[in-house]
Amino acid sequence: MNFSRLDINDKEKLNIYFQKNTRKCCEYSFACNFIWQDMFDYSYAIIENCYVARFRRSNSFVYNLPLGNDSDVIKAVKFILNADKSAVFRAIEQDKIDFLKENLGDIFEFSFNREESDYIYLSDNLISLKGKKYQSKRNLIRRFKDNPDWVYENISQNNVNECIDLNLMWGDERNFSYSLDLKKELAAANTALAYFEKLNLKGGLLRQNGEVVAYSIGERLCDDTFVVHFEKAKDDIKGCYQAINQEFLKHNCFCFKYVNREEDAGEEGLRKAKLSYHPEIILDKYEAKLKC
């Protein structure tokens, strides 16, 4: 199998696969694969008219479940298994488990890791923040807006470097030089910002007293779902995270039913924060490998 690194110029020719995507998993995005490829050694191939991304884990390759028409997906899975008996497939939703069993029989052993579940929300809920369960969020946003010198802006070439500066500040607050995972996260965020226009991302930022204090970036994932890839804010400004969350979605997500805010990676604080917004769906994703 001939896999290659993703190049930014591949986006246009691969759009045919991503534009037809109906899956809500955050992995099914060119931008997601591109911005994380240096950290996880992502590569891709077109197999049986399907887009297939993979990375190496220990002594085996891990493949995202191929993206394409159902009949082609089965052909691609068979092709990969014929070439790589140790292949592991990931980003498999529950209905795709049933799909694989119906078409391939009981050949796979499936496993589940809660750390990789996606948090999916009704966009109306995150924009309106109505009801008692969002009272604390509304209070924090009011606290942020108590300072009248704030403004929301779309991210563009005119202000993208200020967002990169905020990343550095955010990392310094967490002693990022001592954390490999944090370094990877910031590198991926900086890549997303550096290729912001070429990746066709949407972004917004908040200024307070003229200074960029928060930003958020994301994109269309499928027809009814928007995915937020990164969100960063100054920790010392109360309500900053809550305000950028609401303002960004208000400007960019009103035409989507759902918002995917990706995984919690097993971080307790992040899990608590994501649950506090009351997800409509916690999208569990499975891995599959051939039974011994």
N, C-alpha and C positions, 0 to 999 in steps of 0.2 A: 504494500500500500504506500502510495506516494503522498506524504503529508508535508505541508509547507507552513512557514510562519505567516501570520496575517500581515498584510501590508495595507496601509491606509487606502491605497488605490484599489484594493480588492472590494471595498464596500459597495460600489455601484454594481459590479457584476454579481455580487452575492445577495443583493437586495431582493431578487426574485424569490429567494427562500424565506427571508425574514418578513417580507411584506405579506406572505401567505401564512405566516405563523399564527396558530390559534392557542398555543400553550401559554400558560401564565407563569411558568418558571422563569426566574430572572436570567438563567443561563442562555436563553434563546434570543440573544441580542448580539449583533456584530460588535457594538461598542463594548459590551461586557467582556467578550472574548479578547478584543484588541487591547483594552486598557490593563487587563490582568495577565497578558501573555508572558511578559518578562518575569513576573513573579512565579507563575505556575508552569511556564514553558508550554503554553498552549500552541497547538498547530491545527491545521485543518486540511480536509480533502473533500472532494466531491465523489461520492460513492453511490452507484445506482441512482443517480439523479437526486441524491440527498446531500445536504450539508452536514458534515461530521467534524466536530471539534474533539480533541483529545489532549491529555497531558499524562506525564509519567508519575506514577506513585510507587515508590520502592522498585520492585522488579517487574511491574506490570504496567500496561497502559490502561487509562481510564477514559472512556468515550462518553460524551453526552449522547443520549439516545438520538439517532439520526433524525434530521429535520427534513420532511418532505411529505409527499402523498403516502397514505397508509400502505399501499401495496409496495411502494418503493422502499419504505422504512423496513419492511420485513426482508426484502431482498438485500438491503444494505447490512442489516444485522447478520444475516446468513453469510454474506461475503466477509464481514469482519471476523466472525467466528471461524470461518474456514482458514483465514490467514493468521489468526491469533486466538488460540484456544484459551489463553489466560485473560482474555479481554474482560474488563469490568464496564458495565454500562451504568450511567447515573442520570440524575434529573428525570426520574421516571415517576409520574403521577399515578395515583391508584387506578384510574381508568386505563392507563397504558399497561399496567400489570395484567389486567384482564385481556387487553388487546394482544399482548405478547403470548399469553397462555393459549388464547383461542387460535392463534396462527402458527405457533411453534411447539405447542404442547408443554409438558411439565419438565422443561429442560433446565430452568433457572432456579437458583437459590436467591431469594430476595432478602435484603437487609435495609434497615432504616436508621438514620441518624437525626435526632431531633434538632441538632445544631444547624442543620442545613434546611430546615423548614422555612418557607417564605411567609412573611406577614402581609396579608392582602386586606385592604380596607375599602369601604364604600367612600368614594371621593366626596360625595355630598356631606358625609359625616365629618370628614377632616376639614372641609371648607367652612361649614356652618358651626360646628362644635356646639350643637344644640343639646339641651338636656342636662340633668344633674351630673351625669357621669363625666361630662367635660367641663364642669364648673372650675376645677383647679387650672385647667388649660386656659380658659378665658381670663381668669384672674391674673395669670402670669403674663398673658399678652397685654392686658391693660397696664400692668406694671411696666412692661417694656415701652408702651406708647405714652406713659406718663411724661417721658421726655419728648416734647413736641418736635424736636429736631431729628426726625427719622424720615427715611424715604426708601421706597422699593424701586429697584431698577432691574431690567433684563440684563443678563450677562452678554457682553459683546467684546470685540477686540479692544475696545476702549477701556475696559475695566477688568479684563480677565487676569491680568498680572497682579491686581490687588487681591484677587481670590487666592492666587498661588502664595502671596505673602501671608495671607491669613492661615493657609495650611502650615506654613513654617512656624507661625506663632502658636497655632494649635498643637503642633508636635512638640515645641519647646515646653509648653505647659505640662506635657506628659512625659518629659525626658525621653523623647522618641529615639535618641541615639542608643538607648539601652534595650530597645525592643525591636526585634527583627520583624514581627508581624505588623507593628505600627509603621515601621519604615516602608514595608511593602504597600500598606494601605495608602500612605501619603504619596508614594511614587505613582500608584495607580490613579489617585485623584489628580495629581499634577499632569499625568499623561492625558487624562480626560479633558482637563482645562487647556492644555497645549494644543490638542486636536479638536477643540470644542466645535468649531464651525464645520470642519471636514467630517466629523462624526454626526453632524446634524442633531446635536444635543440641544435641549432647552435648559435655560438656567436663569436664576434670579438671585439677587443679593439685597441685603439691607445695609443701609448706612445709618450711623448715629453720629451726630456732630461732624458729619463729613467723612467719617472713617468707615470702611467696610468691616462689619462686625458679624456677618453671617452670609452664607450662600447655600444654594441647593441646585443640583443638576440632575436631569433625567431625560427620558425619551419615551416615545410610543413603544410598547412591547407587542401588543396585538390590538385588534380593532377596539376592544372595550377596556384595555388595561394600559396604564402608564406606569413606568418603573422609575423609582428614584434611586440613582446610583450612589450619590454622595450628598451629605449634608454636614456642614461644619459651622460652628458659631463660637463666639467668645464665651467662655464659661463664667466670667465674672459679671456678665450683664444678665440680670434676671429676665426671663421670658424670651430670650433671644432665639433659642431653638424653637420654641412654640410659635413665635411670630413668623420666622422664615418658613416653617412647615406650612402654616395656613396661607401666608401671602403667596408663596410660590405656587401652591396648588390652585389657589383662587385665580391666578393669572394663566396657568398652563394646563390645568387638569379638569376644567369644568365640563369638557365634552367627553370625558372618559367615565365609565361607571366605576371602575376599580383603580386603586393605587397599590402597586406592589412595592413594599419598602424593604425587600430582600431579607436576608437571614440575620440571626443574632450571633452566629459563630460560637455559641456556648458561653458568651460573656453575660454574667448574671445581671449587671447593671443595664446592659443594652436590652436584654430580654424583658426586664421589668419595664423599661421605657416603652418598648414596642407594645407590650400587653396593655399598658396604661391608655393607649389610644383605641383599644377595643376592636381588634381585627375582626372583619367579617368572616375571613377564612384563614386558618393556619394551614398552609399548603405543604403537606408532608411529601417528601421526595425520597425515592427508593433507589437502591443500587441492585444490579443483577449480575451474577456470574454463573457459569455452567456448573451444574451439580457434579460432584466428584464421582 
